[in-house]
């Protein structure tokens, strides 16, 4: 087979992607549909290796004999070499519409006034806006940084940047080896790369002449680093944009309340995208299903009859389904029915999660693992039962309900290997699977035209956590996952299963009403004195002995009370929700303040306490604007 003929055919017929798998037929993606090239032609391993030139399990640029450019992703699947080749057109497709040009000319690149919040419904074309903003910056001889929540979770996003800007792009994220990170960093430092795409640490990339910083899905908690140094990428981006007189663009369909409040006060300019980029795409219809209506008649724990019926309907129509359950593993906990003993981790105050694929009980905090018990350690009964559910169990139930369906599971456990995330998404994109089941990683940045049904198996998993952001997180997650349906010509439907369907976060998510949710949640935050009305600082103390950590926590409280004004609110000390992990007891204190002149000096006194000899085993962390309270 002549590979150049394939490339020529692809360009002549407006093919966007070429899918090659050794010993198999050739497939193309055109206008979002997967089509077969020629029934009789297959591609050999040697031909694929010639394109790869030894670059297996990585992304790279490729130029054919006619100097046409392509972006190649090579990976191994089922022991075979596979290539997904993106055809890079010389003339990029541009969005039509006055607002884009106006945005670029007047707001984004006017260096004196460059703080912009871009909000818009899912599928409204935010990525295209970013691409054109970057192009505008490059045309001015400037460089750009693009931050995405977790780069390994958004391969489609990075592909688009590489397809548009080719060798000018450097990718920086934790999934790279040390050697790859070094190569990409050097590429930036030498000036060979003008656009850096990466996770939060990419904000420190050594780009010169910075013109624009873009933070996609700016509401994501992953932009905040939980270990030292505890920085928020958004704050660093703001400082860097001011220092370089560059523009800062924050984008999200569901921005954080803090960012939306700043836009409301005029700190950020606010740009709304109100329609989907594809004129034929429609906002999906969202339906709530009350779990309580089916108690006792449900054959399986995860799937209600309306959802089962909707999935079957899509399978019959040869359309695809995305299902989300934000809990991995087979079962949440294992309990003895005789005495009620729950199998817990010896190092942490948390129940062990059953993982059926490895036949082990695992702690998701410290990594402790043991065999599944068959006898209760407390009463020696054999009445051991599995309670709760996770993606593994949901997968088994799906396989039983729909034996003819091809199901893919995507969670931390199935995407540990390098390139496995990309391989699963490619498999789904090529139409080799009917159902994609996953945790929240499937809620972000995915664009599959044939997905017409999205099901949320349990909307309540994060709703009742002791965290003032739990409603906001639930609303954001449901809105984001609902946005995966109906992104092309086919109409989309979203089914959300919940035990609490009347909760305001779920109601507003059903209506895709961000502004309604924002107004309601801001009223609650104001009454309770939480961000964005107050700033917060979290102090966590940890020690092997509980009595020691309690004693030191009260000493810290005294320092805070004597150093801070009465206007500041100090909450605590209280044990953390999971009071012990890694054999350490954790206590926390929360400071809420507006203006506090003595804050820095008081916190320095707290740090000085930890330097005393008797406190050598005490661990203390100070977290400005904590994102997690668990």
C-alpha positions in Angstrom: 0.0 0.0 0.0 1.3 3.5 -0.9 0.8 5.7 2.3 1.2 8.9 0.2 -1.9 7.9 -1.7 -3.8 7.8 1.6 -2.6 11.3 2.5 -3.6 12.6 -0.9 -7.0 11.1 -0.7 -7.5 12.5 2.8 -6.7 16.0 1.7 -8.8 15.8 -1.5 -11.9 14.6 0.5 -11.6 17.0 3.6 -10.7 14.1 6.0 -9.9 15.4 9.5 -8.2 12.2 10.9 -6.7 9.0 9.5 -6.9 5.9 11.8 -4.3 3.2 11.0 -3.9 -0.2 12.9 -1.4 -2.8 11.8 -3.0 -5.6 9.8 -6.4 -3.9 9.8 -8.5 -1.8 7.4 -8.0 1.9 7.2 -10.6 4.3 8.7 -11.1 8.1 8.3 -13.0 10.6 10.3 -15.0 13.1 8.2 -17.4 15.6 9.6 -17.3 13.7 12.9 -18.3 10.4 11.3 -16.0 7.3 11.0 -15.9 5.9 7.5 -14.0 3.0 5.9 -11.5 3.7 3.2 -11.3 0.5 1.1 -12.5 -3.0 2.2 -9.6 -4.8 0.6 -6.6 -2.6 1.7 -4.8 -3.1 5.1 -1.8 -1.4 6.5 1.4 -3.3 7.5 3.5 -2.8 10.7 6.5 -1.9 8.5 4.6 1.0 6.9 3.5 2.3 10.3 7.1 2.1 11.6 8.3 4.1 8.6 6.0 7.0 9.6 6.9 6.6 13.3 10.7 6.4 12.9 11.0 4.8 16.3 8.5 7.2 18.0 6.1 4.8 19.7 3.7 5.8 22.5 4.2 9.5 21.8 2.9 12.6 19.9 5.0 14.0 17.0 4.8 16.1 13.9 5.1 14.5 10.4 5.6 16.0 7.0 4.8 14.1 3.7 6.7 14.2 0.4 4.6 17.3 -0.7 5.5 19.2 2.5 2.0 18.8 3.9 1.9 18.7 7.7 0.3 16.1 10.0 0.1 15.5 13.8 0.6 11.8 14.7 -0.3 10.0 17.9 1.2 6.6 18.1 0.3 3.9 20.7 0.0 0.2 21.2 -3.4 -1.4 21.5 -4.0 -5.1 22.1 -0.3 -5.6 21.2 -0.6 -3.9 17.8 0.8 -0.6 16.7 -1.8 2.1 16.0 -1.6 5.6 14.6 -4.1 8.4 14.7 -3.1 11.1 12.2 -4.6 14.6 12.3 -4.5 16.3 8.9 -3.3 19.9 9.4 -4.9 22.3 7.0 -2.9 25.3 5.9 -6.0 27.5 6.2 -7.5 27.1 9.6 -11.2 27.2 10.0 -12.3 30.5 11.6 -15.4 31.3 13.5 -17.6 33.8 11.8 -19.2 36.5 13.8 -18.3 40.0 14.9 -17.9 39.2 18.5 -14.7 37.1 18.0 -12.9 39.9 16.1 -14.2 42.5 18.5 -13.0 40.4 21.5 -9.5 40.0 20.1 -9.1 43.6 18.9 -10.7 45.5 21.8 -10.4 43.3 24.9 -7.9 40.5 24.8 -4.8 42.0 23.3 -5.3 45.6 24.4 -2.5 45.2 26.9 -3.7 47.9 29.3 -7.1 46.2 29.8 -6.5 42.5 29.5 -8.4 40.6 32.3 -11.3 38.8 30.6 -13.7 36.1 31.8 -15.1 34.1 28.9 -18.2 32.1 29.9 -20.6 30.2 27.7 -22.6 27.1 27.5 -20.7 23.8 26.9 -19.9 23.4 23.2 -20.1 27.2 22.5 -16.7 27.3 20.9 -14.4 28.6 23.7 -11.5 26.5 22.3 -11.8 28.3 19.0 -11.8 31.6 20.7 -8.6 30.6 22.5 -7.0 29.6 19.2 -7.8 32.9 17.6 -6.6 34.8 20.6 -3.2 32.9 20.5 -3.0 33.5 16.7 -3.5 37.3 17.4 -0.7 37.2 20.0 1.7 35.3 17.7 1.0 37.8 14.8 2.1 40.5 17.2 5.4 38.6 17.8 4.3 37.6 21.3 4.0 34.2 23.1 1.2 32.4 24.9 0.6 30.0 27.8 -2.5 27.8 27.9 -3.4 26.0 31.1 -5.8 23.0 31.1 -7.0 21.2 34.3 -5.2 17.9 33.7 -3.5 17.6 30.4 -3.6 13.8 30.3 -7.4 14.0 30.6 -7.9 16.4 27.7 -6.0 14.9 24.7 -8.6 16.3 22.3 -7.8 19.8 23.5 -4.1 19.5 23.1 -4.6 17.9 19.6 -6.4 21.0 18.5 -3.5 23.3 19.6 -0.9 21.1 18.0 -3.0 20.9 14.8 -3.3 24.7 14.6 0.3 25.7 15.6 2.4 22.6 14.9 6.0 22.7 16.1 5.4 26.0 17.8 3.7 24.2 20.7 5.4 22.7 23.7 3.5 20.4 26.1 4.3 20.3 29.8 2.6 18.0 32.3 3.1 15.3 34.9 2.5 12.4 32.5 5.9 13.1 30.7 9.1 11.3 31.7 11.9 13.5 33.2 13.7 13.3 29.9 10.6 14.4 27.9 10.0 17.3 30.4 13.6 18.4 30.0 13.3 18.4 26.2 10.1 20.4 26.2 11.5 22.9 28.7 14.7 23.4 26.7 12.5 23.9 23.6 10.7 26.7 25.4 14.0 28.2 26.8 15.6 28.2 23.3 12.7 30.1 21.9 11.6 27.2 19.5 8.2 27.1 21.1 5.9 30.2 21.2 2.9 28.4 22.7 3.0 26.3 25.9 0.1 24.0 26.8 0.1 22.3 30.1 -1.3 21.7 33.6 -0.8 24.2 36.5 3.0 24.1 36.7 3.2 25.3 33.0 2.4 28.8 34.4 6.2 28.9 35.3 7.3 28.1 31.7 10.3 30.4 30.7 8.5 32.1 27.8 9.9 35.5 26.7 7.7 38.4 25.5 4.5 36.9 26.9 1.4 38.2 25.3 -1.5 36.1 26.6 -2.3 33.6 29.4 -5.4 31.4 29.0 -6.8 29.3 31.8 -9.4 26.8 30.5 -12.0 25.4 32.9 -10.8 28.0 35.4 -13.2 26.6 38.1 -11.3 23.4 38.5 -9.8 22.6 41.9 -6.8 21.0 40.3 -5.3 24.5 39.6 -4.6 24.7 43.3 -1.6 22.7 44.5 -2.3 20.9 47.8 1.3 20.4 48.8 4.1 23.0 49.3 4.4 25.4 47.6 0.6 25.8 47.9 -0.1 28.1 45.0 -3.1 28.7 42.8 -2.3 28.8 39.2 -4.9 31.6 38.7 -3.1 33.9 41.2 0.3 33.2 39.7 -1.1 33.9 36.2 -2.6 37.2 37.4 0.8 38.3 38.8 2.6 37.2 35.7 0.1 38.9 33.4 0.5 42.1 35.3 4.3 41.9 35.3 4.5 41.2 31.6 1.7 43.5 30.7 0.0 40.5 29.1 -3.7 39.6 28.8 -5.3 37.0 31.1 -8.2 35.0 29.8 -10.3 32.8 32.1 -12.7 30.4 30.4 -15.4 28.2 31.7 -19.0 27.2 31.2 -19.4 27.1 35.0 -16.8 29.7 36.4 -16.0 29.7 40.1 -18.1 32.0 42.1 -15.0 34.1 43.0 -14.2 34.7 39.3 -17.9 35.4 38.4 -18.1 37.9 41.4 -15.0 39.7 40.1 -16.5 40.0 36.7 -19.7 41.3 38.3 -17.7 44.0 40.0 -15.8 45.0 36.8 -12.4 43.6 37.9 -12.7 41.2 34.9 -14.4 42.0 31.6 -17.1 39.5 31.0 -17.7 38.0 27.6 -20.6 35.5 27.2 -20.9 32.9 24.4 -24.6 32.0 24.3 -24.9 29.6 21.4 -23.2 26.3 20.5 -20.5 26.7 17.8 -22.1 24.1 15.6 -25.3 25.8 14.4 -27.1 22.4 14.2 -26.1 21.4 17.8 -28.8 21.8 20.4 -28.6 22.1 24.2 -29.6 18.6 25.4 -32.8 17.9 27.2 -32.1 17.1 30.9 -34.4 14.8 32.9 -34.2 14.1 36.6 -34.9 10.5 37.9 -35.8 10.1 41.6 -34.1 6.9 42.9 -36.7 6.8 45.7 -39.4 6.0 43.2 -37.8 2.7 42.4 -36.7 1.4 45.8 -37.5 -2.2 46.1 -38.3 -2.8 42.4 -34.9 -2.0 41.1 -33.2 -5.1 39.6 -29.8 -3.5 39.9 -28.5 -0.9 42.3 -27.1 1.6 39.7 -29.6 1.7 36.9 -33.3 2.7 37.1 -35.8 1.4 34.4 -35.9 4.8 32.5 -32.1 4.8 32.2 -32.0 1.2 31.1 -34.7 1.9 28.5 -32.8 5.0 27.2 -29.5 3.1 26.9 -31.3 0.3 25.0 -32.8 2.8 22.6 -29.4 4.3 21.8 -27.9 0.9 21.3 -30.7 0.1 18.8 -30.0 3.3 16.9 -26.2 2.6 16.8 -25.6 5.8 18.9 -23.1 6.1 21.8 -23.7 6.6 25.5 -21.6 8.2 28.2 -22.2 7.2 31.8 -20.6 8.9 34.9 -20.3 7.5 38.4 -17.9 9.5 40.5 -16.6 6.7 42.6 -14.1 4.0 41.5 -13.7 0.5 42.7 -16.3 -2.3 43.0 -17.8 -1.5 46.4 -17.5 1.4 48.9 -17.0 -0.9 51.9 -17.2 -4.4 53.2 -19.3 -5.1 56.3 -20.1 -8.1 58.5 -23.9 -8.5 58.7 -23.7 -10.2 62.1 -21.8 -7.6 64.1 -21.6 -4.6 61.8 -17.8 -4.5 61.6 -16.5 -2.6 58.6 -13.1 -3.5 57.2 -11.0 -0.3 57.7 -7.4 0.8 56.9 -4.9 0.3 59.8 -3.2 3.6 58.9 -6.2 5.8 58.2 -9.7 6.4 59.6 -11.4 5.2 56.4 -13.0 2.1 55.1 -11.2 0.0 52.6 -12.6 -0.1 49.0 -13.1 -3.5 47.3 -11.4 -3.8 43.9 -12.7 -6.9 42.1 -10.2 -6.8 39.2 -7.2 -7.2 41.6 -9.2 -9.2 44.2 -8.0 -6.8 46.9 -9.2 -4.3 49.5 -7.4 -0.9 48.9 -7.1 2.4 50.8 -7.4 5.3 48.4 -5.5 7.5 50.8 -2.3 5.8 51.8 -2.2 2.9 49.3 -2.5 0.1 51.9 -3.8 -3.2 50.3 -4.9 -6.6 51.6 -6.8 -9.7 50.4 -10.6 -9.7 50.5 -11.7 -11.1 53.9 -14.0 -14.2 54.0 -14.4 -14.2 57.8 -15.2 -11.3 60.0 -12.1 -10.4 62.1 -14.3 -9.4 65.0 -16.9 -12.2 65.4 -15.5 -14.9 62.9 -18.8 -14.9 61.0 -18.8 -15.6 57.3 -21.7 -13.2 56.7 -19.4 -10.7 54.8 -21.3 -8.5 52.4 -20.3 -5.7 49.9 -22.1 -2.3 50.2 -22.1 0.8 48.1 -21.0 0.9 44.5 -18.2 2.0 42.2 -17.3 2.0 38.5 -16.2 -1.7 38.6 -19.5 -2.9 39.9 -21.5 -0.6 37.5 -19.4 -2.1 34.6 -20.4 -5.6 35.7 -24.0 -4.6 35.9 -23.9 -3.0 32.5 -22.4 -6.1 31.0 -25.2 -8.2 32.5 -27.9 -5.8 31.3 -26.6 -5.3 27.8 -24.5 -8.4 26.9 -24.3 -7.3 23.3 -22.9 -3.8 24.1 -19.2 -2.9 23.8 -18.4 -1.1 27.1 -15.3 0.9 28.1 -14.4 1.8 31.7 -12.3 4.9 32.4 -11.1 5.6 35.9 -7.8 5.9 37.7 -7.4 2.2 37.8 -7.8 1.7 34.0 -5.7 4.6 32.9 -2.5 4.1 35.0 -0.4 3.1 31.9 1.1 5.9 29.7 -1.1 6.5 26.7 -4.0 4.4 28.0 -6.3 7.3 28.4 -5.7 8.4 24.9 -6.1 4.9 23.6 -9.5 4.5 25.3 -10.8 7.8 23.9 -9.5 6.9 20.4 -11.3 3.6 20.7 -14.5 5.3 21.7 -14.1 8.0 19.0 -13.6 5.4 16.3 -16.9 3.8 17.2 -15.3 0.6 18.6 -17.4 0.9 21.8 -21.0 1.8 22.5 -20.9 2.9 26.1 -18.2 4.9 28.0 -18.4 4.5 31.7 -16.2 6.6 33.9 -15.5 8.9 36.9 -15.4 12.7 36.6 -12.5 12.5 34.2 -15.0 11.9 31.4 -16.9 15.2 32.2 -14.2 17.5 30.8 -13.3 18.5 27.3 -14.6 15.5 25.4 -16.3 16.0 22.0 -17.9 13.0 20.4 -20.5 13.7 17.7 -22.3 10.3 18.0 -22.9 10.7 21.8 -26.6 11.3 22.2 -27.2 10.1 25.8 -25.4 11.0 29.0 -26.4 9.3 32.2 -25.3 10.4 35.7 -25.7 7.3 37.8 -25.7 9.1 41.2 -25.6 12.9 41.4 -25.4 12.9 45.2 -21.8 11.5 45.6 -20.3 15.0 46.4 -23.5 16.8 47.5 -23.5 16.2 51.2 -19.8 16.6 52.0 -18.8 18.9 54.8 -17.5 21.5 52.4 -19.1 24.9 51.6 -18.2 24.3 47.9 -20.0 20.9 47.7 -23.1 22.4 46.0 -20.9 24.5 43.6 -18.9 21.4 42.7 -22.0 19.3 42.1 -23.5 21.9 39.9 -20.3 22.3 37.9 -19.8 18.6 37.4 -23.4 17.9 36.3 -23.4 20.9 33.9 -20.1 19.8 32.4 -21.0 16.2 32.0 -24.4 17.1 30.5 -22.5 19.2 27.9 -21.0 16.0 26.4 -24.4 15.1 24.8 -25.7 16.4 21.5 -22.6 18.3 20.3 -23.3 17.7 16.6 -26.5 17.3 14.5 -28.0 14.5 16.6 -30.2 15.6 19.5 -28.8 14.8 23.0 -30.5 13.7 26.1 -29.2 13.7 29.7 -30.6 11.6 32.5 -29.6 12.4 36.1 -30.3 9.8 38.9 -30.5 11.2 42.4 -32.0 10.6 45.8 -32.2 14.3 46.3 -33.6 15.6 42.9 -35.1 18.8 44.5 -31.7 20.1 45.7 -31.1 23.5 44.2 -27.7 22.6 42.7 -29.3 19.7 40.8 -32.3 21.7 39.8 -30.2 24.6 38.3 -27.9 22.0 36.6 -31.0 20.5 35.0 -32.0 23.8 33.6 -28.3 24.6 32.6 -29.0 27.9 34.5 -25.6 29.2 35.7 -26.7 32.7 36.5 -29.7 31.4 38.5 -27.3 29.1 40.5 -24.8 31.9 41.0 -27.4 34.3 42.4 -28.9 31.6 44.8 -25.5 30.3 46.0 -24.1 33.9 46.5 -27.1 34.6 48.9 -26.1 31.5 51.0 -22.4 32.5 51.0 -23.2 36.0 52.1 -25.4 34.7 55.0 -22.7 32.3 56.2 -19.7 34.6 55.5 -17.8 32.4 53.0 -15.8 33.3 49.9 -16.1 35.4 47.8 -17.4 37.7 50.7 -14.6 36.6 53.0 -11.0 35.4 52.4 -10.1 32.1 54.1 -7.0 30.5 55.5 -6.8 26.8 56.5 -4.3 25.6 59.1 -3.8 21.9 59.5 -1.8 20.3 62.3 -0.7 16.6 62.2 1.0 14.4 64.8 1.3 10.7 65.6 -0.3 11.3 69.0 -3.8 12.7 69.1 -3.4 14.4 72.6 -0.3 16.2 71.3 -2.0 17.5 68.2 -5.0 18.8 70.2 -2.7 20.5 72.7 -0.7 22.3 69.9 -3.9 23.2 68.1 -5.1 25.1 71.1 -1.7 26.9 71.4 -2.1 28.0 67.8 -5.7 29.2 68.6 -4.3 31.4 71.4 -1.7 33.0 69.0 -4.4 33.7 66.4 -6.8 35.2 69.0 -4.2 37.5 70.4 -2.8 38.5 67.0 -5.9 39.0 64.9 -8.6 41.6 65.2 -12.1 40.8 66.5 -13.5 41.2 62.9 -11.8 38.0 61.8 -13.7 34.7 62.5 -11.7 31.7 63.8 -13.3 28.3 63.6 -11.9 25.2 65.3 -9.9 23.4 66.2 -11.8 20.3 64.9 -10.6 16.9 63.7 -10.6 16.7 59.9 -13.4 14.7 58.3 -10.9 11.8 57.9 -9.2 12.4 61.2 -6.3 10.0 60.7 -4.3 9.1 57.5 -0.8 7.7 57.1 -0.8 7.0 60.9 -1.1 10.8 61.6 -4.0 12.6 63.4 -5.1 15.8 61.7 -6.8 18.8 63.3 -7.8 21.9 61.4 -8.5 25.6 62.1 -10.2 28.0 59.6 -9.7 31.7 59.6 -12.3 33.9 57.8 -11.2 37.6 57.3 -11.7 40.6 55.1 -9.0 43.1 56.0 -6.4 42.0 58.5 -3.2 44.1 58.9 -1.5 41.7 61.4 -2.2 38.5 59.4 1.3 37.9 58.1 3.1 38.6 61.4 0.5 36.3 63.3 1.0 33.4 60.9 4.8 33.8 61.2 4.3 33.4 65.0 2.4 30.2 64.3 5.3 28.9 62.1 7.8 29.8 64.8 5.9 27.5 67.2 6.7 24.5 64.9 10.4 25.3 65.0 10.6 24.6 68.8 12.5 21.4 69.7 9.6 19.8 71.5 7.5 20.2 68.3 9.9 18.4 66.0 7.3 15.7 65.2 4.5 18.2 64.6 3.5 18.9 61.0 1.8 22.2 60.2 0.5 23.5 56.9 -1.0 26.9 56.2 -3.2 27.1 53.1 -4.4 30.3 51.6 -7.9 29.9 50.1 -8.1 26.1 50.6 -10.1 24.2 48.0 -10.6 21.0 50.0 -11.8 20.5 53.6 -11.7 16.7 53.8 
